[in-house]
């Protein structure tokens, strides 16, 4: 499921990132890669605030809809 639909407060695993190479590289630099664990702290209108590793990230709806979790 896309990250925008992920339940709040539940740790999920990134299974796929459906984006171009430039965006994938940028997300990888932020720690968003396949098999990484991610927890959605809050979701509002498709935007999401997430915990990845020990940091928090705010992702807009466009990026969050291209990150698939399970």
BAMARKE-35765 format. One record per atom (N, C-alpha, C): atom name; residue number from 1; x, z, y. Coordinates in nm, 3 decimals, padded with zeros to 5 digits. Example, Ala and Ser with C-alpha at 12.3 -4.5 7.8 and 13.67 -1.06 7.14 Angstrom:
BAMARKE-35765
<site kolgu="N" dovex="1" X="01.319" Z="00.780" Y="-00.569"/>
<site kolgu="CA" dovex="1" X="01.230" Z="00.780" Y="-00.450"/>
<site kolgu="C" dovex="1" X="01.320" Z="00.780" Y="-00.330"/>
<site kolgu="N" dovex="2" X="01.285" Z="00.708" Y="-00.225"/>
<site kolgu="CA" dovex="2" X="01.367" Z="00.714" Y="-00.106"/>
<site kolgu="C" dovex="2" X="01.290" Z="00.787" Y="00.003"/>
END
This chain:
BAMARKE-35765
<site kolgu="N" dovex="1" X="00.083" Z="00.000" Y="-00.117"/>
<site kolgu="CA" dovex="1" X="00.000" Z="00.000" Y="00.000"/>
<site kolgu="C" dovex="1" X="00.088" Z="00.000" Y="00.124"/>
<site kolgu="N" dovex="2" X="00.041" Z="-00.057" Y="00.234"/>
<site kolgu="CA" dovex="2" X="00.119" Z="-00.054" Y="00.357"/>
<site kolgu="C" dovex="2" X="00.131" Z="00.088" Y="00.411"/>
<site kolgu="N" dovex="3" X="00.237" Z="00.114" Y="00.483"/>
<site kolgu="CA" dovex="3" X="00.261" Z="00.247" Y="00.538"/>
<site kolgu="C" dovex="3" X="00.148" Z="00.293" Y="00.629"/>
<site kolgu="N" dovex="4" X="00.082" Z="00.200" Y="00.696"/>
<site kolgu="CA" dovex="4" X="-00.028" Z="00.238" Y="00.787"/>
<site kolgu="C" dovex="4" X="-00.144" Z="00.302" Y="00.712"/>
<site kolgu="N" dovex="5" X="-00.154" Z="00.278" Y="00.581"/>
<site kolgu="CA" dovex="5" X="-00.263" Z="00.335" Y="00.500"/>
<site kolgu="C" dovex="5" X="-00.219" Z="00.455" Y="00.418"/>
<site kolgu="N" dovex="6" X="-00.092" Z="00.492" Y="00.428"/>
<site kolgu="CA" dovex="6" X="-00.039" Z="00.603" Y="00.348"/>
<site kolgu="C" dovex="6" X="-00.101" Z="00.736" Y="00.394"/>
<site kolgu="N" dovex="7" X="-00.125" Z="00.827" Y="00.300"/>
<site kolgu="CA" dovex="7" X="-00.181" Z="00.957" Y="00.335"/>
<site kolgu="C" dovex="7" X="-00.081" Z="01.041" Y="00.415"/>
<site kolgu="N" dovex="8" X="-00.133" Z="01.115" Y="00.510"/>
<site kolgu="CA" dovex="8" X="-00.050" Z="01.201" Y="00.595"/>
<site kolgu="C" dovex="8" X="-00.003" Z="01.322" Y="00.515"/>
<site kolgu="N" dovex="9" X="00.126" Z="01.355" Y="00.526"/>
<site kolgu="CA" dovex="9" X="00.181" Z="01.473" Y="00.463"/>
<site kolgu="C" dovex="9" X="00.228" Z="01.457" Y="00.320"/>
<site kolgu="N" dovex="10" X="00.209" Z="01.341" Y="00.262"/>
<site kolgu="CA" dovex="10" X="00.249" Z="01.319" Y="00.123"/>
<site kolgu="C" dovex="10" X="00.376" Z="01.235" Y="00.118"/>
<site kolgu="N" dovex="11" X="00.475" Z="01.282" Y="00.043"/>
<site kolgu="CA" dovex="11" X="00.600" Z="01.206" Y="00.030"/>
<site kolgu="C" dovex="11" X="00.576" Z="01.082" Y="-00.054"/>
<site kolgu="N" dovex="12" X="00.618" Z="00.968" Y="-00.003"/>
<site kolgu="CA" dovex="12" X="00.602" Z="00.840" Y="-00.071"/>
<site kolgu="C" dovex="12" X="00.739" Z="00.775" Y="-00.085"/>
<site kolgu="N" dovex="13" X="00.745" Z="00.669" Y="-00.165"/>
<site kolgu="CA" dovex="13" X="00.869" Z="00.594" Y="-00.184"/>
<site kolgu="C" dovex="13" X="00.846" Z="00.452" Y="-00.134"/>
<site kolgu="N" dovex="14" X="00.942" Z="00.402" Y="-00.057"/>
<site kolgu="CA" dovex="14" X="00.933" Z="00.264" Y="-00.009"/>
<site kolgu="C" dovex="14" X="00.961" Z="00.171" Y="-00.126"/>
<site kolgu="N" dovex="15" X="00.869" Z="00.080" Y="-00.152"/>
<site kolgu="CA" dovex="15" X="00.888" Z="-00.013" Y="-00.263"/>
<site kolgu="C" dovex="15" X="00.927" Z="-00.153" Y="-00.216"/>
<site kolgu="N" dovex="16" X="00.889" Z="-00.188" Y="-00.091"/>
<site kolgu="CA" dovex="16" X="00.919" Z="-00.323" Y="-00.042"/>
<site kolgu="C" dovex="16" X="00.906" Z="-00.326" Y="00.109"/>
<site kolgu="N" dovex="17" X="00.990" Z="-00.406" Y="00.171"/>
<site kolgu="CA" dovex="17" X="00.978" Z="-00.432" Y="00.315"/>
<site kolgu="C" dovex="17" X="00.963" Z="-00.582" Y="00.332"/>
<site kolgu="N" dovex="18" X="00.847" Z="-00.623" Y="00.379"/>
<site kolgu="CA" dovex="18" X="00.815" Z="-00.764" Y="00.394"/>
<site kolgu="C" dovex="18" X="00.840" Z="-00.806" Y="00.539"/>
<site kolgu="N" dovex="19" X="00.966" Z="-00.835" Y="00.571"/>
<site kolgu="CA" dovex="19" X="01.002" Z="-00.873" Y="00.708"/>
<site kolgu="C" dovex="19" X="01.119" Z="-00.970" Y="00.702"/>
<site kolgu="N" dovex="20" X="01.151" Z="-01.026" Y="00.817"/>
<site kolgu="CA" dovex="20" X="01.265" Z="-01.118" Y="00.822"/>
<site kolgu="C" dovex="20" X="01.396" Z="-01.038" Y="00.809"/>
<site kolgu="N" dovex="21" X="01.505" Z="-01.110" Y="00.788"/>
<site kolgu="CA" dovex="21" X="01.635" Z="-01.045" Y="00.763"/>
<site kolgu="C" dovex="21" X="01.681" Z="-00.958" Y="00.880"/>
<site kolgu="N" dovex="22" X="01.657" Z="-01.002" Y="01.002"/>
<site kolgu="CA" dovex="22" X="01.699" Z="-00.925" Y="01.119"/>
<site kolgu="C" dovex="22" X="01.625" Z="-00.791" Y="01.123"/>
<site kolgu="N" dovex="23" X="01.496" Z="-00.794" Y="01.098"/>
<site kolgu="CA" dovex="23" X="01.416" Z="-00.671" Y="01.100"/>
<site kolgu="C" dovex="23" X="01.455" Z="-00.580" Y="00.984"/>
<site kolgu="N" dovex="24" X="01.478" Z="-00.638" Y="00.866"/>
<site kolgu="CA" dovex="24" X="01.520" Z="-00.558" Y="00.751"/>
<site kolgu="C" dovex="24" X="01.653" Z="-00.488" Y="00.778"/>
<site kolgu="N" dovex="25" X="01.746" Z="-00.557" Y="00.843"/>
<site kolgu="CA" dovex="25" X="01.875" Z="-00.498" Y="00.874"/>
<site kolgu="C" dovex="25" X="01.858" Z="-00.383" Y="00.974"/>
<site kolgu="N" dovex="26" X="01.774" Z="-00.402" Y="01.073"/>
<site kolgu="CA" dovex="26" X="01.749" Z="-00.296" Y="01.172"/>
<site kolgu="C" dovex="26" X="01.686" Z="-00.174" Y="01.104"/>
<site kolgu="N" dovex="27" X="01.588" Z="-00.197" Y="01.017"/>
<site kolgu="CA" dovex="27" X="01.523" Z="-00.086" Y="00.947"/>
<site kolgu="C" dovex="27" X="01.620" Z="-00.017" Y="00.852"/>
<site kolgu="N" dovex="28" X="01.709" Z="-00.093" Y="00.789"/>
<site kolgu="CA" dovex="28" X="01.810" Z="-00.033" Y="00.700"/>
<site kolgu="C" dovex="28" X="01.903" Z="00.058" Y="00.779"/>
<site kolgu="N" dovex="29" X="01.936" Z="00.020" Y="00.901"/>
<site kolgu="CA" dovex="29" X="02.021" Z="00.105" Y="00.985"/>
<site kolgu="C" dovex="29" X="01.950" Z="00.236" Y="01.020"/>
<site kolgu="N" dovex="30" X="01.818" Z="00.235" Y="01.019"/>
<site kolgu="CA" dovex="30" X="01.740" Z="00.356" Y="01.046"/>
<site kolgu="C" dovex="30" X="01.714" Z="00.437" Y="00.918"/>
<site kolgu="N" dovex="31" X="01.756" Z="00.385" Y="00.803"/>
<site kolgu="CA" dovex="31" X="01.736" Z="00.455" Y="00.677"/>
<site kolgu="C" dovex="31" X="01.614" Z="00.408" Y="00.599"/>
<site kolgu="N" dovex="32" X="01.548" Z="00.305" Y="00.647"/>
<site kolgu="CA" dovex="32" X="01.430" Z="00.252" Y="00.579"/>
<site kolgu="C" dovex="32" X="01.471" Z="00.138" Y="00.487"/>
<site kolgu="N" dovex="33" X="01.494" Z="00.173" Y="00.362"/>
<site kolgu="CA" dovex="33" X="01.532" Z="00.076" Y="00.260"/>
<site kolgu="C" dovex="33" X="01.446" Z="00.101" Y="00.137"/>
<site kolgu="N" dovex="34" X="01.444" Z="00.005" Y="00.046"/>
<site kolgu="CA" dovex="34" X="01.370" Z="00.023" Y="-00.079"/>
<site kolgu="C" dovex="34" X="01.423" Z="00.144" Y="-00.153"/>
<site kolgu="N" dovex="35" X="01.334" Z="00.218" Y="-00.215"/>
<site kolgu="CA" dovex="35" X="01.363" Z="00.340" Y="-00.291"/>
<site kolgu="C" dovex="35" X="01.382" Z="00.463" Y="-00.202"/>
<site kolgu="N" dovex="36" X="01.382" Z="00.448" Y="-00.070"/>
<site kolgu="CA" dovex="36" X="01.396" Z="00.564" Y="00.019"/>
<site kolgu="C" dovex="36" X="01.264" Z="00.641" Y="00.021"/>
<site kolgu="N" dovex="37" X="01.274" Z="00.772" Y="00.038"/>
<site kolgu="CA" dovex="37" X="01.155" Z="00.856" Y="00.047"/>
<site kolgu="C" dovex="37" X="01.113" Z="00.869" Y="00.193"/>
<site kolgu="N" dovex="38" X="00.981" Z="00.864" Y="00.215"/>
<site kolgu="CA" dovex="38" X="00.927" Z="00.868" Y="00.350"/>
<site kolgu="C" dovex="38" X="00.800" Z="00.952" Y="00.350"/>
<site kolgu="N" dovex="39" X="00.780" Z="01.030" Y="00.454"/>
<site kolgu="CA" dovex="39" X="00.660" Z="01.111" Y="00.468"/>
<site kolgu="C" dovex="39" X="00.597" Z="01.081" Y="00.603"/>
<site kolgu="N" dovex="40" X="00.469" Z="01.047" Y="00.603"/>
<site kolgu="CA" dovex="40" X="00.398" Z="01.022" Y="00.728"/>
<site kolgu="C" dovex="40" X="00.353" Z="01.156" Y="00.785"/>
<site kolgu="N" dovex="41" X="00.396" Z="01.186" Y="00.907"/>
<site kolgu="CA" dovex="41" X="00.356" Z="01.310" Y="00.974"/>
<site kolgu="C" dovex="41" X="00.223" Z="01.292" Y="01.047"/>
<site kolgu="N" dovex="42" X="00.208" Z="01.177" Y="01.112"/>
<site kolgu="CA" dovex="42" X="00.082" Z="01.149" Y="01.180"/>
<site kolgu="C" dovex="42" X="00.065" Z="00.999" Y="01.190"/>
<site kolgu="N" dovex="43" X="-00.060" Z="00.958" Y="01.195"/>
<site kolgu="CA" dovex="43" X="-00.093" Z="00.818" Y="01.205"/>
<site kolgu="C" dovex="43" X="-00.207" Z="00.803" Y="01.304"/>
<site kolgu="N" dovex="44" X="-00.189" Z="00.712" Y="01.400"/>
<site kolgu="CA" dovex="44" X="-00.289" Z="00.695" Y="01.504"/>
<site kolgu="C" dovex="44" X="-00.300" Z="00.548" Y="01.540"/>
<site kolgu="N" dovex="45" X="-00.410" Z="00.487" Y="01.507"/>
<site kolgu="CA" dovex="45" X="-00.432" Z="00.347" Y="01.542"/>
<site kolgu="C" dovex="45" X="-00.334" Z="00.251" Y="01.477"/>
<site kolgu="N" dovex="46" X="-00.280" Z="00.287" Y="01.363"/>
<site kolgu="CA" dovex="46" X="-00.185" Z="00.202" Y="01.293"/>
<site kolgu="C" dovex="46" X="-00.041" Z="00.241" Y="01.316"/>
<site kolgu="N" dovex="47" X="-00.012" Z="00.307" Y="01.428"/>
<site kolgu="CA" dovex="47" X="00.123" Z="00.357" Y="01.453"/>
<site kolgu="C" dovex="47" X="00.144" Z="00.481" Y="01.367"/>
<site kolgu="N" dovex="48" X="00.269" Z="00.507" Y="01.332"/>
<site kolgu="CA" dovex="48" X="00.297" Z="00.621" Y="01.244"/>
<site kolgu="C" dovex="48" X="00.424" Z="00.692" Y="01.286"/>
<site kolgu="N" dovex="49" X="00.421" Z="00.824" Y="01.279"/>
<site kolgu="CA" dovex="49" X="00.540" Z="00.906" Y="01.296"/>
<site kolgu="C" dovex="49" X="00.578" Z="00.953" Y="01.156"/>
<site kolgu="N" dovex="50" X="00.701" Z="00.925" Y="01.115"/>
<site kolgu="CA" dovex="50" X="00.744" Z="00.949" Y="00.978"/>
<site kolgu="C" dovex="50" X="00.873" Z="01.029" Y="00.974"/>
<site kolgu="N" dovex="51" X="00.893" Z="01.097" Y="00.860"/>
<site kolgu="CA" dovex="51" X="01.020" Z="01.162" Y="00.832"/>
<site kolgu="C" dovex="51" X="01.093" Z="01.076" Y="00.729"/>
<site kolgu="N" dovex="52" X="01.216" Z="01.037" Y="00.764"/>
<site kolgu="CA" dovex="52" X="01.303" Z="00.964" Y="00.672"/>
<site kolgu="C" dovex="52" X="01.434" Z="01.039" Y="00.672"/>
<site kolgu="N" dovex="53" X="01.477" Z="01.081" Y="00.554"/>
<site kolgu="CA" dovex="53" X="01.595" Z="01.166" Y="00.541"/>
<site kolgu="C" dovex="53" X="01.571" Z="01.291" Y="00.624"/>
<site kolgu="N" dovex="54" X="01.653" Z="01.319" Y="00.724"/>
<site kolgu="CA" dovex="54" X="01.636" Z="01.439" Y="00.806"/>
<site kolgu="C" dovex="54" X="01.588" Z="01.406" Y="00.947"/>
<site kolgu="N" dovex="55" X="01.545" Z="01.284" Y="00.972"/>
<site kolgu="CA" dovex="55" X="01.505" Z="01.244" Y="01.106"/>
<site kolgu="C" dovex="55" X="01.362" Z="01.196" Y="01.113"/>
<site kolgu="N" dovex="56" X="01.308" Z="01.197" Y="01.233"/>
<site kolgu="CA" dovex="56" X="01.173" Z="01.147" Y="01.257"/>
<site kolgu="C" dovex="56" X="01.181" Z="01.011" Y="01.324"/>
<site kolgu="N" dovex="57" X="01.092" Z="00.922" Y="01.282"/>
<site kolgu="CA" dovex="57" X="01.084" Z="00.788" Y="01.340"/>
<site kolgu="C" dovex="57" X="00.941" Z="00.760" Y="01.381"/>
<site kolgu="N" dovex="58" X="00.924" Z="00.696" Y="01.493"/>
<site kolgu="CA" dovex="58" X="00.793" Z="00.647" Y="01.535"/>
<site kolgu="C" dovex="58" X="00.792" Z="00.496" Y="01.512"/>
<site kolgu="N" dovex="59" X="00.697" Z="00.450" Y="01.435"/>
<site kolgu="CA" dovex="59" X="00.688" Z="00.307" Y="01.401"/>
<site kolgu="C" dovex="59" X="00.558" Z="00.250" Y="01.455"/>
<site kolgu="N" dovex="60" X="00.566" Z="00.136" Y="01.522"/>
<site kolgu="CA" dovex="60" X="00.442" Z="00.076" Y="01.571"/>
<site kolgu="C" dovex="60" X="00.367" Z="00.008" Y="01.457"/>
<site kolgu="N" dovex="61" X="00.246" Z="-00.032" Y="01.485"/>
<site kolgu="CA" dovex="61" X="00.158" Z="-00.088" Y="01.382"/>
<site kolgu="C" dovex="61" X="00.218" Z="-00.212" Y="01.317"/>
<site kolgu="N" dovex="62" X="00.283" Z="-00.297" Y="01.396"/>
<site kolgu="CA" dovex="62" X="00.341" Z="-00.421" Y="01.344"/>
<site kolgu="C" dovex="62" X="00.447" Z="-00.393" Y="01.239"/>
<site kolgu="N" dovex="63" X="00.539" Z="-00.303" Y="01.267"/>
<site kolgu="CA" dovex="63" X="00.645" Z="-00.270" Y="01.171"/>
<site kolgu="C" dovex="63" X="00.589" Z="-00.194" Y="01.053"/>
<site kolgu="N" dovex="64" X="00.503" Z="-00.095" Y="01.079"/>
<site kolgu="CA" dovex="64" X="00.450" Z="-00.010" Y="00.971"/>
<site kolgu="C" dovex="64" X="00.367" Z="-00.092" Y="00.872"/>
<site kolgu="N" dovex="65" X="00.305" Z="-00.199" Y="00.916"/>
<site kolgu="CA" dovex="65" X="00.224" Z="-00.280" Y="00.825"/>
<site kolgu="C" dovex="65" X="00.310" Z="-00.366" Y="00.732"/>
<site kolgu="N" dovex="66" X="00.439" Z="-00.379" Y="00.762"/>
<site kolgu="CA" dovex="66" X="00.530" Z="-00.457" Y="00.676"/>
<site kolgu="C" dovex="66" X="00.609" Z="-00.371" Y="00.578"/>
<site kolgu="N" dovex="67" X="00.590" Z="-00.239" Y="00.584"/>
<site kolgu="CA" dovex="67" X="00.659" Z="-00.148" Y="00.494"/>
<site kolgu="C" dovex="67" X="00.558" Z="-00.103" Y="00.388"/>
<site kolgu="N" dovex="68" X="00.590" Z="-00.129" Y="00.262"/>
<site kolgu="CA" dovex="68" X="00.499" Z="-00.096" Y="00.153"/>
<site kolgu="C" dovex="68" X="00.552" Z="00.023" Y="00.075"/>
<site kolgu="N" dovex="69" X="00.463" Z="00.118" Y="00.047"/>
<site kolgu="CA" dovex="69" X="00.501" Z="00.242" Y="-00.020"/>
<site kolgu="C" dovex="69" X="00.415" Z="00.263" Y="-00.144"/>
<site kolgu="N" dovex="70" X="00.462" Z="00.350" Y="-00.231"/>
<site kolgu="CA" dovex="70" X="00.386" Z="00.389" Y="-00.350"/>
<site kolgu="C" dovex="70" X="00.406" Z="00.535" Y="-00.377"/>
END
